[in-house]
Amino acid sequence: MNPTFTADKLKWTREPAAYSLSDEEITITTLPHTDLWQRTYYHFRNDNAPVLQMETDEEFFSFVVKTQFDSKHRFDQCGVVVYLDSDNWLKASIEYENETIQHLGSVVTNQGYSDWATTEIAADVREMWYRLSRRGQDFRLECSTDGQHFQQMRICHLHEAKETISFGIYACSPENSSFTARFTNLSLGECMWLAHDGQAPDYFV
């Protein structure tokens, strides 16, 4: 695998009103009322966030990105994404809540239904690294404060992540707000999520 990540490989799904794009840095300025969510609990369906991705048929890889942001309104968010279509995607980000806390978490959407797994962190956190790893249709999401030591956030499965997929970054402001997200240190390389060597899988005839 070529570990070089270049901006010319990226394609927009819903281009934002304001952005900058280079191999070293990408910025996205969000528009109000943009989001990714499908049905669960809230019942509404929001699918209008700007998403910037590249395609690959590589079954095993790790993608790393550093995010920096000046979010200050509820649900403002930016992070890493695997967006296949409206009903099948995953994302990991920090969502601003109030002057005290934010939610560091992830959403996995399969067949048109989203979930949301989070943990509370301090509201003054203004940057976070993410590492997205793929092994076939399975994915691992990790985060880091220094880009060196990553902690697992989630392991999940995307039913429609067959052969060629798209992955990259996103930013959005679900309520009436706007902020600028900055993405740097983007890299693509060998899968850092090693194959499981413990209990053998169960096979049913």
C-alpha positions as CSV (number, residue, x, y, z in Angstrom):
1,M,0.0,0.0,0.0
2,N,1.2,3.5,-0.8
3,P,1.2,5.4,2.5
4,T,0.9,8.8,0.9
5,F,-2.3,10.6,1.4
6,T,-2.9,13.3,-1.2
7,A,-5.8,15.8,-1.6
8,D,-6.3,15.1,-5.3
9,K,-7.8,11.7,-4.3
10,L,-10.6,13.3,-2.4
11,K,-14.2,13.9,-3.5
12,W,-17.0,15.9,-1.9
13,T,-20.3,14.5,-1.0
14,R,-22.1,17.8,-0.4
15,E,-19.5,20.5,-0.8
16,P,-19.5,23.2,2.0
17,A,-19.9,26.9,1.3
18,A,-16.3,27.6,2.5
19,Y,-13.3,25.4,2.6
20,S,-9.6,25.1,1.8
21,L,-7.9,22.0,0.5
22,S,-4.2,21.0,0.3
23,D,-2.1,17.9,1.0
24,E,-1.0,19.5,4.4
25,E,-4.2,21.0,5.6
26,I,-8.0,20.9,5.0
27,T,-10.4,23.4,6.6
28,I,-14.2,23.2,6.5
29,T,-16.5,26.0,7.7
30,T,-19.9,24.5,8.6
31,L,-23.3,25.8,7.7
32,P,-26.2,25.8,10.2
33,H,-28.6,22.8,10.3
34,T,-26.2,20.3,8.8
35,D,-26.0,16.8,10.3
36,L,-25.7,13.0,9.8
37,W,-28.3,11.0,11.6
38,Q,-30.9,8.3,10.8
39,R,-34.2,7.7,12.7
40,T,-33.2,6.1,16.0
41,Y,-34.8,7.7,19.1
42,Y,-35.1,11.2,17.5
43,H,-37.1,9.8,14.6
44,F,-35.8,12.4,12.1
45,R,-33.5,11.8,9.2
46,N,-30.7,14.3,8.6
47,D,-28.3,13.7,5.7
48,N,-26.8,17.0,4.6
49,A,-23.4,17.3,6.3
50,P,-20.4,18.0,4.0
51,V,-18.3,14.8,3.6
52,L,-14.8,14.7,2.0
53,Q,-13.6,11.2,1.1
54,M,-11.5,9.0,-1.1
55,E,-12.3,5.5,-2.4
56,T,-10.4,2.3,-1.9
57,D,-10.9,-1.4,-2.5
58,E,-8.1,-2.1,0.0
59,E,-9.5,-4.4,2.7
60,F,-6.9,-3.7,5.3
61,F,-5.7,-0.1,6.1
62,S,-5.4,2.5,8.8
63,F,-6.3,6.2,8.2
64,V,-5.1,8.9,10.7
65,V,-6.1,12.5,11.0
66,K,-5.7,15.3,13.5
67,T,-8.7,17.6,14.1
68,Q,-8.7,21.1,15.5
69,F,-11.8,23.1,16.0
70,D,-13.3,26.2,17.6
71,S,-16.8,24.8,18.1
72,K,-18.9,26.6,20.7
73,H,-22.5,25.6,20.0
74,R,-24.4,22.4,21.0
75,F,-23.8,19.4,18.6
76,D,-21.0,21.2,16.6
77,Q,-18.8,18.4,15.5
78,C,-15.9,17.2,13.2
79,G,-14.1,14.0,12.7
80,V,-13.5,10.9,10.7
81,V,-16.2,9.1,8.5
82,V,-16.9,6.1,6.4
83,Y,-19.9,7.3,4.3
84,L,-21.3,4.7,1.9
85,D,-24.8,6.1,1.3
86,S,-27.6,7.8,3.4
87,D,-28.4,4.6,5.2
88,N,-25.0,3.1,5.8
89,W,-22.1,5.0,7.4
90,L,-20.0,5.5,10.6
91,K,-18.4,8.6,12.1
92,A,-16.3,9.5,15.1
93,S,-16.0,13.0,16.6
94,I,-16.3,15.3,19.5
95,E,-19.7,17.0,19.8
96,Y,-19.9,20.2,21.8
97,E,-22.5,20.2,24.5
98,N,-22.1,23.2,26.8
99,E,-19.4,25.3,28.6
100,T,-18.6,22.3,30.8
101,I,-18.7,19.1,28.7
102,Q,-18.4,17.7,25.2
103,H,-19.2,14.2,24.0
104,L,-16.4,12.2,22.5
105,G,-18.1,9.4,20.6
106,S,-19.1,7.5,17.5
107,V,-22.2,6.8,15.5
108,V,-22.7,3.6,13.4
109,T,-25.6,3.5,10.9
110,N,-26.7,0.2,9.3
111,Q,-29.7,-0.1,7.1
112,G,-31.0,3.3,8.0
113,Y,-30.8,3.2,11.8
114,S,-28.1,5.1,13.8
115,D,-26.7,4.5,17.3
116,W,-24.6,6.8,19.4
117,A,-21.9,5.7,21.9
118,T,-20.3,8.5,23.9
119,T,-18.2,9.5,26.9
120,E,-18.0,13.0,28.4
121,I,-14.9,15.0,28.2
122,A,-14.0,18.6,29.2
123,A,-15.3,21.4,27.1
124,D,-11.9,23.0,26.7
125,V,-10.6,20.2,24.5
126,R,-9.9,21.8,21.1
127,E,-8.1,19.0,19.2
128,M,-8.2,15.3,18.8
129,W,-6.5,12.6,16.6
130,Y,-8.5,9.7,15.2
131,R,-7.4,6.5,13.6
132,L,-9.8,4.5,11.5
133,S,-8.8,0.9,10.6
134,R,-10.5,-1.5,8.3
135,R,-10.4,-5.3,8.2
136,G,-13.0,-6.2,5.5
137,Q,-16.4,-5.1,6.7
138,D,-15.2,-4.6,10.2
139,F,-13.8,-1.3,11.5
140,R,-12.0,0.0,14.6
141,L,-12.1,3.6,15.8
142,E,-9.4,5.0,18.0
143,C,-8.6,8.5,19.4
144,S,-5.5,10.1,20.7
145,T,-4.5,13.4,22.3
146,D,-0.9,13.3,21.0
147,G,-1.0,11.3,17.8
148,Q,1.2,8.6,19.4
149,H,-0.9,6.8,22.0
150,F,-4.3,5.7,20.7
151,Q,-7.2,4.4,22.7
152,Q,-9.9,2.2,21.3
153,M,-13.3,3.9,21.0
154,R,-15.2,1.2,19.2
155,I,-15.2,-2.0,17.0
156,C,-18.1,-2.2,14.6
157,H,-19.4,-3.8,11.4
158,L,-20.9,-2.1,8.3
159,H,-23.1,-4.5,6.4
160,E,-22.6,-2.7,3.1
161,A,-18.9,-2.2,3.3
162,K,-18.2,-4.6,0.5
163,E,-15.1,-4.3,-1.7
164,T,-14.8,-0.6,-2.6
165,I,-15.7,1.9,0.1
166,S,-15.3,5.6,0.7
167,F,-13.7,7.1,3.9
168,G,-12.4,10.5,5.0
169,I,-13.5,13.5,7.1
170,Y,-16.6,15.6,7.8
171,A,-17.8,18.5,9.8
172,C,-21.3,19.8,10.6
173,S,-23.5,22.1,12.8
174,P,-26.9,20.5,13.5
175,E,-28.3,23.6,15.1
176,N,-28.1,27.3,14.2
177,S,-24.4,27.8,14.3
178,S,-21.2,27.7,12.3
179,F,-17.5,27.0,13.1
180,T,-14.3,26.1,11.3
181,A,-12.7,22.7,11.5
182,R,-9.1,22.1,10.6
183,F,-7.7,18.7,9.6
184,T,-4.0,18.0,9.4
185,N,-1.5,15.1,9.6
186,L,-3.7,13.0,7.3
187,S,-2.0,9.7,6.5
188,L,-3.0,6.3,5.0
189,G,-1.0,3.2,5.6
190,E,-0.8,-0.4,6.6
191,C,-3.5,-1.7,9.0
192,M,-2.5,-1.1,12.6
193,W,-5.4,-3.2,13.8
194,L,-3.9,-6.7,14.0
195,A,-5.8,-9.8,13.2
196,H,-7.4,-11.5,16.3
197,D,-5.3,-14.4,17.5
198,G,-7.3,-15.5,20.5
199,Q,-10.5,-17.5,20.6
200,A,-11.3,-19.2,17.3
201,P,-14.5,-18.1,15.6
202,D,-17.7,-20.2,15.9
203,Y,-18.9,-21.9,12.7
204,F,-22.4,-23.1,12.3
205,V,-23.5,-25.5,9.6
